[in-house]
Amino acid sequence: MLMAKAAPAHREQLALDLLLTGKSATATVAHMAAHCGCSRRQSQRYVAAAYQFLKADIDACNIDRPVQVAKLIHLLETTCEQALAAKNFSAVVASCRELRELCGLSA
């Protein structure tokens, strides 16, 4: 019985850990459904709970929006540079699209 109650907390932590390592929400849901013995729908709930935790953590830190935007711009520019050097043109396009959206340059 104790193990059954510990499983949801463990799964929420796993979802959080996967998100923090850079996995997308879709990849995290698929991983959890395949490896945790739970349905995709239940995996989606765990991922949603992990995102809520991340949001609360960011809100509690009182992060300055312009600083975060600057960090994201820098990260996207670096990603473009590395993708271009690796001749990964689809990643260049994806990063440029995100950068355009972030900066409000889309038509």
N, CA, C and O of each residue as an XYZ file, in Angstrom:
428
protein
N       0.829     -1.194      0.000
C       0.000      0.000      0.000
C       0.871      1.254      0.000
O       0.592      2.206     -0.729
N       1.922      1.256      0.814
C       2.810      2.413      0.885
C       3.491      2.646     -0.458
O       3.674      3.790     -0.873
N       3.870      1.557     -1.142
C       4.510      1.672     -2.443
C       3.563      2.294     -3.467
O       3.991      3.094     -4.300
N       2.294      1.936     -3.412
C       1.319      2.480     -4.351
C       1.161      3.985     -4.164
O       0.993      4.717     -5.140
N       1.213      4.451     -2.920
C       1.085      5.881     -2.663
C       2.345      6.633     -3.069
O       2.273      7.812     -3.416
N       3.479      5.982     -3.032
C       4.732      6.629     -3.400
C       4.886      6.746     -4.918
O       5.618      7.612     -5.397
N       4.210      5.891     -5.674
C       4.370      5.878     -7.127
C       4.016      7.206     -7.781
O       4.800      7.688     -8.599
N       2.867      7.832     -7.466
C       2.568      9.115     -8.133
C       3.623     10.189     -7.871
O       4.000     10.921     -8.787
N       4.095     10.289     -6.650
C       5.123     11.296     -6.341
C       6.411     10.989     -7.107
O       7.066     11.898     -7.616
N       6.765      9.719     -7.186
C       7.959      9.307     -7.916
C       7.796      9.624     -9.408
O       8.733     10.100    -10.050
N       6.627      9.363     -9.947
C       6.379      9.614    -11.373
C       6.360     11.113    -11.687
O       6.855     11.534    -12.732
N       5.793     11.911    -10.787
C       5.820     13.363    -10.997
C       7.262     13.871    -10.971
O       7.632     14.745    -11.755
N       8.068     13.322    -10.071
C       9.483     13.716    -10.010
C      10.213     13.280    -11.279
O      11.048     14.020    -11.799
N       9.905     12.091    -11.775
C      10.520     11.628    -13.014
C      10.151     12.550    -14.174
O      11.007     12.905    -14.983
N       8.883     12.936    -14.255
C       8.438     13.855    -15.311
C       9.196     15.174    -15.204
O       9.654     15.710    -16.213
N       9.329     15.689    -14.006
C      10.061     16.938    -13.788
C      11.517     16.786    -14.212
O      12.061     17.656    -14.892
N      12.146     15.693    -13.816
C      13.548     15.460    -14.176
C      13.736     15.391    -15.691
O      14.698     15.941    -16.227
N      12.820     14.717    -16.375
C      12.918     14.607    -17.828
C      12.748     15.967    -18.496
O      13.475     16.298    -19.432
N      11.793     16.749    -18.017
C      11.594     18.091    -18.573
C      12.819     18.967    -18.343
O      13.218     19.731    -19.222
N      13.410     18.855    -17.161
C      14.578     19.677    -16.835
C      15.814     19.296    -17.644
O      16.724     20.108    -17.813
N      15.848     18.060    -18.145
C      16.981     17.658    -18.985
C      16.779     18.070    -20.434
O      17.644     17.829    -21.276
N      15.632     18.694    -20.731
C      15.412     19.203    -22.077
C      14.472     18.393    -22.938
O      14.253     18.736    -24.100
N      13.912     17.327    -22.400
C      12.958     16.553    -23.185
C      11.686     17.363    -23.383
O      11.275     18.116    -22.500
N      11.074     17.204    -24.533
C       9.811     17.883    -24.797
C       8.700     17.205    -23.995
O       8.876     16.104    -23.474
N       7.567     17.877    -23.907
C       6.427     17.304    -23.193
C       5.991     15.999    -23.858
O       5.697     15.021    -23.170
N       5.948     15.979    -25.176
C       5.529     14.783    -25.903
C       6.484     13.622    -25.655
O       6.051     12.493    -25.422
N       7.780     13.900    -25.706
C       8.776     12.851    -25.466
C       8.698     12.353    -24.021
O       8.883     11.163    -23.762
N       8.430     13.249    -23.094
C       8.314     12.860    -21.688
C       7.096     11.967    -21.470
O       7.176     10.963    -20.761
N       5.974     12.330    -22.077
C       4.758     11.510    -21.968
C       5.022     10.121    -22.539
O       4.679      9.117    -21.915
N       5.626     10.059    -23.713
C       5.903      8.766    -24.351
C       6.849      7.920    -23.502
O       6.638      6.718    -23.337
N       7.893      8.553    -22.964
C       8.853      7.830    -22.117
C       8.165      7.256    -20.881
O       8.366      6.095    -20.524
N       7.364      8.077    -20.245
C       6.713      7.627    -19.012
C       5.699      6.520    -19.284
O       5.601      5.565    -18.513
N       4.949      6.641    -20.371
C       3.976      5.603    -20.706
C       4.677      4.278    -20.989
O       4.176      3.211    -20.633
N       5.835      4.357    -21.631
C       6.564      3.137    -21.973
C       7.297      2.509    -20.787
O       7.421      1.287    -20.716
N       7.778      3.328    -19.863
C       8.645      2.815    -18.803
C       8.036      2.773    -17.408
O       8.609      2.158    -16.509
N       6.899      3.406    -17.209
C       6.324      3.466    -15.859
C       5.082      2.602    -15.690
O       4.543      2.498    -14.588
N       4.631      1.992    -16.756
C       3.453      1.138    -16.653
C       2.163      1.917    -16.443
O       1.232      1.408    -15.819
N       2.092      3.133    -16.948
C       0.860      3.912    -16.830
C       0.406      4.316    -18.235
O       1.179      4.261    -19.191
N      -0.828      4.712    -18.339
C      -1.383      5.093    -19.635
C      -0.800      6.424    -20.104
O      -0.209      7.170    -19.323
N      -0.977      6.706    -21.392
C      -0.536      8.003    -21.913
C      -1.297      9.136    -21.228
O      -0.725     10.184    -20.930
N      -2.587      8.920    -20.981
C      -3.391      9.959    -20.326
C      -2.862     10.246    -18.923
O      -2.751     11.404    -18.522
N      -2.535      9.184    -18.175
C      -1.984      9.389    -16.832
C      -0.606     10.043    -16.919
O      -0.264     10.886    -16.089
N       0.179      9.657    -17.918
C       1.485     10.286    -18.117
C       1.324     11.776    -18.393
O       2.113     12.587    -17.910
N       0.301     12.138    -19.170
C       0.030     13.551    -19.443
C      -0.285     14.302    -18.155
O       0.115     15.455    -17.991
N      -0.997     13.655    -17.249
C      -1.299     14.296    -15.963
C      -0.027     14.543    -15.159
O       0.129     15.601    -14.549
N       0.877     13.573    -15.159
C       2.142     13.747    -14.436
C       2.970     14.884    -15.044
O       3.573     15.676    -14.320
N       2.995     14.957    -16.365
C       3.746     16.015    -17.041
C       3.111     17.375    -16.752
O       3.819     18.357    -16.527
N       1.785     17.433    -16.760
C       1.089     18.685    -16.438
C       1.417     19.132    -15.015
O       1.623     20.320    -14.765
N       1.464     18.182    -14.088
C       1.810     18.516    -12.702
C       3.253     19.018    -12.619
O       3.550     19.936    -11.854
N       4.137     18.425    -13.396
C       5.537     18.866    -13.401
C       5.642     20.288    -13.945
O       6.394     21.106    -13.415
N       4.890     20.578    -15.001
C       4.891     21.947    -15.538
C       4.342     22.944    -14.520
O       4.848     24.062    -14.421
N       3.328     22.561    -13.775
C       2.786     23.444    -12.744
C       3.839     23.724    -11.673
O       3.949     24.846    -11.178
N       4.603     22.705    -11.325
C       5.681     22.879    -10.351
C       6.724     23.859    -10.898
O       7.170     24.756    -10.184
N       7.113     23.682    -12.176
C       8.084     24.588    -12.785
C       7.576     26.025    -12.796
O       8.322     26.956    -12.492
N       6.315     26.198    -13.144
C       5.726     27.538    -13.187
C       5.736     28.168    -11.798
O       6.107     29.332    -11.647
N       5.332     27.408    -10.789
C       5.313     27.929     -9.421
C       6.725     28.300     -8.963
O       6.923     29.307     -8.283
N       7.695     27.480     -9.343
C       9.080     27.744     -8.969
C       9.574     29.039     -9.609
O      10.227     29.849     -8.950
N       9.268     29.233    -10.876
C       9.677     30.462    -11.563
C       8.961     31.667    -10.973
O       9.576     32.710    -10.754
N       7.654     31.530    -10.712
C       6.898     32.632    -10.112
C       7.463     33.011     -8.745
O       7.535     34.192     -8.407
N       7.865     32.010     -7.959
C       8.394     32.270     -6.618
C       9.738     32.992     -6.670
O      10.093     33.717     -5.741
N      10.479     32.797     -7.751
C      11.788     33.441     -7.880
C      11.682     34.890     -8.321
O      12.671     35.622     -8.295
N      10.490     35.308     -8.725
C      10.273     36.680     -9.175
C      11.265     37.054    -10.280
O      11.938     38.084    -10.221
N      11.330     36.186    -11.280
C      12.274     36.373    -12.376
C      11.853     37.558    -13.226
O      10.681     37.716    -13.567
N      12.817     38.372    -13.555
C      12.602     39.557    -14.362
C      12.415     39.145    -15.825
O      13.301     38.530    -16.417
N      11.262     39.485    -16.406
C      10.937     39.071    -17.772
C      11.984     39.517    -18.793
O      12.402     38.691    -19.605
N      12.429     40.770    -18.798
C      13.437     41.158    -19.794
C      14.729     40.340    -19.697
O      15.369     40.059    -20.711
N      15.100     39.968    -18.496
C      16.307     39.151    -18.326
C      16.087     37.774    -18.950
O      16.966     37.256    -19.638
N      14.929     37.190    -18.713
C      14.621     35.880    -19.296
C      14.586     35.960    -20.818
O      15.100     35.072    -21.498
N      13.992     37.002    -21.349
C      13.932     37.165    -22.806
C      15.340     37.282    -23.376
O      15.647     36.683    -24.407
N      16.184     38.042    -22.716
C      17.572     38.182    -23.171
C      18.290     36.836    -23.172
O      19.028     36.524    -24.107
N      18.077     36.037    -22.126
C      18.698     34.710    -22.060
C      18.198     33.821    -23.196
O      18.978     33.095    -23.812
N      16.900     33.879    -23.469
C      16.341     33.067    -24.550
C      16.870     33.497    -25.910
O      17.170     32.654    -26.756
N      16.985     34.798    -26.124
C      17.535     35.289    -27.386
C      18.968     34.790    -27.559
O      19.345     34.321    -28.633
N      19.751     34.893    -26.505
C      21.135     34.419    -26.562
C      21.181     32.919    -26.857
O      21.972     32.477    -27.691
N      20.354     32.148    -26.192
C      20.327     30.703    -26.397
C      19.937     30.362    -27.833
O      20.551     29.490    -28.448
N      18.928     31.035    -28.371
C      18.496     30.764    -29.741
C      19.564     31.173    -30.759
O      19.775     30.475    -31.750
N      20.231     32.291    -30.518
C      21.305     32.700    -31.421
C      22.458     31.699    -31.383
O      23.033     31.372    -32.422
N      22.792     31.218    -30.199
C      23.852     30.216    -30.062
C      23.457     28.917    -30.750
O      24.277     28.276    -31.407
N      22.199     28.537    -30.593
C      21.702     27.326    -31.243
C      21.797     27.457    -32.759
O      22.215     26.520    -33.439
N      21.414     28.610    -33.287
C      21.524     28.853    -34.737
C      22.972     28.718    -35.204
O      23.253     28.078    -36.218
N      23.869     29.319    -34.463
C      25.285     29.279    -34.832
C      25.818     27.839    -34.854
O      26.501     27.437    -35.795
N      25.498     27.077    -33.815
C      25.981     25.698    -33.736
C      25.327     24.821    -34.794
O      25.985     23.962    -35.381
N      24.041     25.030    -35.041
C      23.342     24.245    -36.055
C      23.878     24.556    -37.448
O      24.005     23.662    -38.283
N      24.187     25.807    -37.692
C      24.742     26.205    -38.981
C      26.120     25.569    -39.186
O      26.431     25.076    -40.270
N      26.936     25.587    -38.135
C      28.266     24.973    -38.217
C      28.174     23.470    -38.471
O      29.029     22.892    -39.142
N      27.128     22.845    -37.927
C      26.931     21.402    -38.106
C      26.144     21.083    -39.379
O      25.864     19.919    -39.665
N      25.793     22.112    -40.131
C      24.994     21.976    -41.360
C      23.659     21.301    -41.103
O      23.161     20.525    -41.918
N      23.093     21.622    -39.939
C      21.765     21.126    -39.568
C      20.780     22.258    -39.856
O      20.375     22.995    -38.957
N      20.409     22.377    -41.118
C      19.642     23.534    -41.558
C      18.212     23.553    -41.025
O      17.630     24.624    -40.857
N      17.651     22.394    -40.763
C      16.302     22.386    -40.182
C      16.318     22.964    -38.770
O      15.366     23.632    -38.366
N      17.376     22.718    -38.024
C      17.495     23.298    -36.685
C      17.719     24.803    -36.763
O      17.245     25.551    -35.907
N      18.443     25.247    -37.793
C      18.645     26.692    -37.990
C      17.300     27.364    -38.238
O      16.985     28.388    -37.632
N      16.512     26.779    -39.132
C      15.203     27.342    -39.461
C      14.306     27.360    -38.228
O      13.646     28.362    -37.953
N      14.281     26.265    -37.490
C      13.434     26.187    -36.288
C      13.847     27.237    -35.260
O      12.994     27.898    -34.668
N      15.148     27.390    -35.050
C      15.628     28.391    -34.086
C      15.297     29.798    -34.550
O      14.907     30.643    -33.744
N      15.447     30.056    -35.839
C      15.119     31.386    -36.372
C      13.629     31.682    -36.239
O      13.240     32.813    -35.949
N      12.808     30.675    -36.448
C      11.366     30.875    -36.279
C      11.030     31.229    -34.834
O      10.235     32.132    -34.575
N      11.633     30.520    -33.912
C      11.388     30.800    -32.491
C      11.882     32.197    -32.131
O      11.220     32.928    -31.395
N      13.033     32.554    -32.647
C      13.600     33.872    -32.389
C      12.694     34.972    -32.960
O      12.448     35.988    -32.311
N      12.214     34.752    -34.160
C      11.296     35.710    -34.795
C      10.030     35.873    -33.967
O       9.554     36.991    -33.771
N       9.487     34.770    -33.484
C       8.269     34.822    -32.665
C       8.536     35.525    -31.333
O       7.743     36.355    -30.890
N       9.651     35.186    -30.707
C      10.004     35.788    -29.425
C      10.193     37.301    -29.540
O       9.798     38.048    -28.646
N      10.787     37.739    -30.621
C      11.043     39.163    -30.810
C       9.868     39.908    -31.419
O       9.921     41.127    -31.583
N       8.811     39.187    -31.754
C       7.637     39.829    -32.325
C       7.862     40.324    -33.738
O       7.299     41.344    -34.134
N       8.673     39.620    -34.500
C       8.989     40.039    -35.854
C       8.120     39.357    -36.898
O       8.263     39.629    -38.091
N       7.227     38.479    -36.472
C       6.391     37.783    -37.462
C       5.337     38.727    -38.010
O       4.921     39.682    -37.353
N       4.916     38.432    -39.235
C       3.972     39.328    -39.936
C       2.596     39.323    -39.315
O       1.701     40.021    -39.791
